[in-house]
Amino acid sequence: MRRPFLLLATRGEDTAADDEYAAFLRVTGLQESQLRRVRLESAPMPDLDLDDHAGVLVGGSPFTSSDAEKSAVQRRVEAELSALLDRVVPADKPFFGACYGIGTLGVHQGGVVDRTYGEPVSCVPVTLTPAGRADPLLASLPDTFDALVGHKEACRVLPSSAVLLASSPACPVQMFRVGANVYATQFHPELDVDGLVTRARVYQHAGYFPPTELEDLVARVSAAVVTEPGRVLANFVARYR
């Protein structure tokens, strides 16, 4: 029997958490039995044997690494993820962090993550670097593709251990790799437009945009055509399953 992948989630709102899980299943083609979900916001991380999993995925989060004030739950989650990366990175285990995952991996590897390059909830053009065009997760994608974003913070200084794979006009670090198998993106490869609208409604009052602008935001993003980012996750799963 093939080993399942592991999704580490941190969204406390059931609507957003369940929609995120469904999105990862959709773009990867995995069944629920093939993608184990652990919701870290609700309980401490269980003992994990990395060899029991084909790869580790980290989804987005209402947490941000650069928060000035952090709850006890956020501090616990950050410590648990850092300890996990202490094992993942030296062993070069398959890992893919989306949005919150890039901040977590960036901080762990000594990069600078702050609010300099935050992007509003929107669709942006992402362009591959030469290293990105040569990477197996991105080789089948066009040099520039549209992706969905919405983040308060981003990696301002790339870790010295990382290879930059993609950028956008307002956010220089959209994707990087550490070693051969550890990846992170700032954009959301799991999201389609409907998923982004769901999250915008859930997080209307979370500081990503003025709450009174929700319907205008929904109208803008609903016009986006996003076809490529999901292939990055699909390629990750195909490579390591």
C-alpha positions as CSV (number, residue, x, y, z in Angstrom):
1,M,0.0,0.0,0.0
2,R,1.3,3.4,-0.9
3,R,2.2,5.8,1.9
4,P,-0.2,8.7,2.4
5,F,0.8,12.3,2.2
6,L,0.3,14.5,5.3
7,L,-1.4,17.9,5.4
8,L,-0.6,20.0,8.4
9,A,-3.4,22.6,8.7
10,T,-3.9,25.5,11.1
11,R,-7.2,27.1,10.2
12,G,-9.6,27.3,13.2
13,E,-12.7,28.0,11.1
14,D,-14.3,24.7,9.9
15,T,-15.5,26.2,6.7
16,A,-12.1,27.4,5.7
17,A,-10.3,24.3,7.0
18,D,-12.6,21.9,5.2
19,D,-12.5,23.9,2.0
20,E,-8.7,23.9,2.1
21,Y,-8.6,20.1,2.6
22,A,-11.0,19.7,-0.3
23,A,-8.9,22.0,-2.5
24,F,-5.7,19.9,-1.8
25,L,-7.6,16.7,-2.7
26,R,-8.9,18.3,-5.9
27,V,-5.6,19.6,-7.3
28,T,-3.5,16.6,-6.3
29,G,-6.0,13.9,-7.3
30,L,-5.6,12.2,-3.9
31,Q,-8.3,10.4,-2.1
32,E,-9.0,11.1,1.6
33,S,-7.3,7.9,2.5
34,Q,-4.2,9.1,0.7
35,L,-4.0,12.6,2.4
36,R,-4.0,12.5,6.2
37,R,-5.0,15.8,7.7
38,V,-3.8,17.0,11.1
39,R,-5.3,20.3,12.4
40,L,-2.6,21.7,14.6
41,E,-4.7,24.6,15.8
42,S,-6.9,22.2,17.7
43,A,-4.4,19.9,19.4
44,P,-0.6,19.4,19.7
45,M,1.2,17.7,16.8
46,P,1.2,14.0,17.3
47,D,4.4,12.0,17.1
48,L,5.1,11.7,13.4
49,D,7.3,9.2,11.6
50,L,8.3,10.9,8.4
51,D,9.0,7.6,6.8
52,D,5.3,6.7,7.2
53,H,4.4,9.5,4.8
54,A,5.2,10.1,1.1
55,G,5.5,13.9,1.8
56,V,4.4,16.7,4.0
57,L,2.2,19.6,3.0
58,V,1.6,22.7,5.0
59,G,-1.5,24.9,4.1
60,G,-2.2,28.5,4.6
61,S,-3.1,30.1,7.9
62,P,-4.5,33.1,9.7
63,F,-1.2,33.1,11.6
64,T,1.7,35.1,10.4
65,S,5.3,34.7,11.4
66,S,5.8,38.4,11.9
67,D,2.9,38.9,14.2
68,A,3.8,41.3,17.0
69,E,1.5,39.5,19.5
70,K,1.0,35.7,19.3
71,S,-1.5,33.5,21.1
72,A,-0.3,30.5,23.0
73,V,-1.7,28.3,20.2
74,Q,0.3,30.1,17.6
75,R,3.5,29.9,19.6
76,R,3.0,26.2,20.0
77,V,2.2,25.6,16.3
78,E,5.4,27.6,15.3
79,A,7.5,25.6,17.7
80,E,6.1,22.3,16.4
81,L,6.6,23.2,12.8
82,S,10.1,24.4,13.5
83,A,11.0,21.1,15.2
84,L,9.5,19.2,12.3
85,L,11.6,21.2,9.8
86,D,14.7,20.4,12.0
87,R,14.1,16.8,10.8
88,V,12.7,17.5,7.3
89,V,15.4,19.8,6.0
90,P,18.6,17.8,6.9
91,A,17.1,14.6,5.6
92,D,15.8,16.4,2.5
93,K,12.3,14.9,2.9
94,P,9.6,15.9,0.4
95,F,7.9,19.0,1.8
96,F,5.6,21.6,0.3
97,G,4.5,24.7,2.2
98,A,1.9,27.0,0.7
99,C,1.7,30.7,1.9
100,Y,2.1,30.2,5.7
101,G,4.5,27.4,4.7
102,I,6.9,29.8,3.0
103,G,7.0,32.0,6.0
104,T,7.6,29.1,8.3
105,L,10.3,27.6,6.1
106,G,11.9,31.0,5.4
107,V,12.2,31.8,9.1
108,H,13.5,28.4,9.9
109,Q,16.2,28.7,7.2
110,G,17.4,32.2,8.4
111,G,15.5,34.3,5.8
112,V,13.8,37.6,6.7
113,V,10.0,37.4,6.7
114,D,8.1,40.7,7.3
115,R,5.3,42.9,5.9
116,T,7.4,44.6,3.2
117,Y,6.0,42.6,0.3
118,G,2.5,41.7,1.4
119,E,0.0,41.4,-1.5
120,P,-3.8,42.0,-1.4
121,V,-6.3,39.3,-2.1
122,S,-6.0,39.1,-5.9
123,C,-4.7,37.3,-8.9
124,V,-1.1,38.2,-9.9
125,P,1.3,37.1,-12.7
126,V,4.0,34.8,-11.4
127,T,7.2,34.5,-13.4
128,L,9.7,31.6,-13.2
129,T,13.4,32.2,-12.8
130,P,15.9,30.1,-14.9
131,A,16.1,27.7,-11.9
132,G,12.4,27.5,-11.8
133,R,12.1,26.6,-15.5
134,A,14.6,23.8,-14.8
135,D,12.8,22.5,-11.7
136,P,10.8,19.2,-12.1
137,L,7.8,20.7,-10.3
138,L,7.6,23.7,-12.7
139,A,9.1,22.4,-16.0
140,S,5.7,21.9,-17.6
141,L,4.4,25.3,-16.7
142,P,4.6,28.5,-18.8
143,D,7.3,31.0,-17.9
144,T,4.6,33.3,-16.5
145,F,1.2,32.2,-15.2
146,D,-1.6,33.8,-13.0
147,A,-1.9,32.7,-9.4
148,L,-4.1,33.6,-6.5
149,V,-2.6,35.4,-3.5
150,G,-3.5,37.2,-0.3
151,H,-0.9,37.6,2.4
152,K,0.2,40.2,4.9
153,E,3.8,39.1,5.0
154,A,6.4,37.6,2.7
155,C,10.0,36.6,2.5
156,R,12.0,39.8,2.0
157,V,15.4,38.2,2.3
158,L,15.8,34.8,0.7
159,P,17.6,32.2,2.9
160,S,21.1,31.5,1.8
161,S,20.2,27.8,1.6
162,A,17.3,28.5,-0.9
163,V,17.1,28.6,-4.6
164,L,14.6,31.2,-5.9
165,L,12.1,29.6,-8.4
166,A,9.5,32.3,-9.0
167,S,8.6,36.0,-8.4
168,S,5.8,38.4,-9.0
169,P,5.9,42.2,-9.6
170,A,5.0,43.1,-6.0
171,C,6.6,40.1,-4.2
172,P,10.1,39.1,-5.2
173,V,10.0,35.6,-3.5
174,Q,7.0,33.6,-4.7
175,M,8.6,30.2,-4.6
176,F,11.8,28.7,-3.5
177,R,13.4,25.3,-2.9
178,V,15.8,24.1,-0.3
179,G,17.9,21.0,-1.1
180,A,16.3,18.9,-3.8
181,N,12.9,18.1,-2.2
182,V,11.8,20.9,0.2
183,Y,9.5,23.5,-1.5
184,A,7.5,26.5,-0.5
185,T,5.2,29.0,-2.4
186,Q,3.8,32.4,-1.4
187,F,0.9,32.0,-3.9
188,H,-1.8,29.4,-3.2
189,P,-1.4,26.5,-5.7
190,E,-4.4,24.7,-4.2
191,L,-6.9,27.5,-4.7
192,D,-9.3,28.2,-7.5
193,V,-11.4,31.3,-7.7
194,D,-14.3,29.8,-5.7
195,G,-11.9,28.8,-3.0
196,L,-10.5,32.3,-2.8
197,V,-14.0,33.8,-2.5
198,T,-14.8,31.3,0.3
199,R,-11.7,32.4,2.2
200,A,-12.4,36.1,1.6
201,R,-15.8,35.7,3.2
202,V,-14.5,33.7,6.1
203,Y,-11.6,36.2,6.8
204,Q,-13.6,39.4,6.0
205,H,-12.7,40.9,9.3
206,A,-9.1,39.5,9.6
207,G,-7.3,42.5,8.3
208,Y,-6.6,41.3,4.7
209,F,-8.8,44.0,3.2
210,P,-11.3,46.6,4.5
211,P,-14.4,44.6,5.4
212,T,-16.7,47.0,3.5
213,E,-14.9,46.1,0.3
214,L,-15.7,42.4,0.3
215,E,-18.3,42.4,-2.5
216,D,-16.0,44.5,-4.7
217,L,-13.2,42.2,-4.1
218,V,-15.3,39.2,-4.9
219,A,-16.4,40.8,-8.2
220,R,-12.7,41.5,-9.1
221,V,-11.4,38.0,-8.3
222,S,-14.4,36.2,-9.9
223,A,-13.2,37.5,-13.2
224,A,-9.8,35.8,-12.9
225,V,-8.9,32.7,-15.0
226,V,-6.4,30.6,-13.0
227,T,-5.4,27.3,-14.6
228,E,-1.7,26.6,-13.9
229,P,-0.8,26.7,-10.1
230,G,-2.5,23.5,-9.2
231,R,-0.2,21.7,-11.5
232,V,2.7,22.5,-9.2
233,L,1.1,20.5,-6.4
234,A,0.0,17.8,-8.8
235,N,3.6,17.5,-10.0
236,F,4.8,17.3,-6.3
237,V,2.5,14.4,-5.5
238,A,3.2,12.6,-8.8
239,R,7.0,12.9,-8.1
240,Y,6.9,11.5,-4.6
241,R,3.9,9.2,-4.3
